[in-house]
Amino acid sequence: MDSLHVGLIKGRHPLPVDGYVWSSMVEDPLDFDTLESEAENWIADVVKYDLDNQIINNIYLYVTGLTPCTISFLKAWEQKGYTLADNLVLMHHDRETDNYVEQQWKF
């Protein structure tokens, strides 16, 4: 698997993705510790599992709102994920074209 397309939260918007970081509604979007822990667990479980089987060069994360989840994922990515894939690409919806625009995440 060269690329993994992932949505941030399932059920908020239809997305062209393989799965979601949060597969159900986020109960408390201001519980930052829990959000960061859940993002770290997703990275450890899903990304590491896929890397054990196949190389992932790019992870495309479709961000569709709920800023605390986006920030929590990015903090978790800096803690764990940056060694697991070559690139993290944030995908933002362009309402005018109904397409997604890429933003490279580098630190």
N, C-alpha and C positions, 0 to 999 in steps of 0.2 A: 504494500500500500504506500504509494508515494505521497499522497495527501489525505488528510482527514478533515472533513467539513463538519463543524459542530455548532449547534445553536446554544445560546446561553441558557434560555429557560423555555421548556416545552409548553406549548399551548398559548403563547402570547401572540405569535404571528406564524403563518405558514412559511417555512424556510427550506431551502434545498440542502438539507444536511443529513449526515449519517447517524446522528444522535444528539444528545443534549447534556450539558453539564448538570443542570437541575432538571430532572425529569418530571417534577411536579411543582405546584405553586410554592413560592417562597413565603413562608408564614410570617417571618419578621425581617424585612429588608434592612432594618437598622441593627440587627444582631451581627455585627461585623466579625466577631470571633468565630461564630458558627459558620457564616458564609465562607470565610477564609479556610476554615477546616474542611468544609464540604468540597471546596474547589481543590484543595490539596489532595483530598481523598480521590476525587475524580481523576486528577492528573496521575496519581500513583496507580490507580486501578486500571483506567482505560488506556491512557497513553503508554504507560510502562508495559501493559499486557500486549498492546499492539506492537510495540517495539521488540518485544521478545519473539514475536512471530514474523514481523516484517519491518522494514525500515520506513519511518515516516520522515519525509523531508520538510513538509509544510503542514501546519495546522491552521486552518481557516476558521476563525471564531466569529460567528454572526452575532453582532451585538445589536440588540433591538430595544434598548431602554433598560430601566431599572439600574441606574448608575451604581448603587452599592454592590450589586452582583458583578458588574464589569470590573470595578476597582478591586474587589476581593479576588476575582480570578487573576487579574494582573499581578497582584501582590503574591498570590500563590505561585504563579508562573515564575516570578523572579526567584522564589524560594526553591522550587523543585523542577519546573518544566523546562527551563532554558537549556538544560543539558540533554533533554530527551528528543528534541527536534531541531532542525536547522533554523527554521523560521516560524514565527507566530505572525499571522496576518489577520488583522481585524477587518471585518467586512461590515460596511455601513450601507444601509438602504438609501438609494437616491429616489425620492418620490417623483421627480420629474421624468426620469427614464424608466422607473420600476426595475432597475438593476442594482447590483451591489458594487460598491467602490472599495478597493483595497487600501489599507493603511498598514504599512510594516510596523511591527512593534520591535523596537531595538532599545537596548539600554546600555 
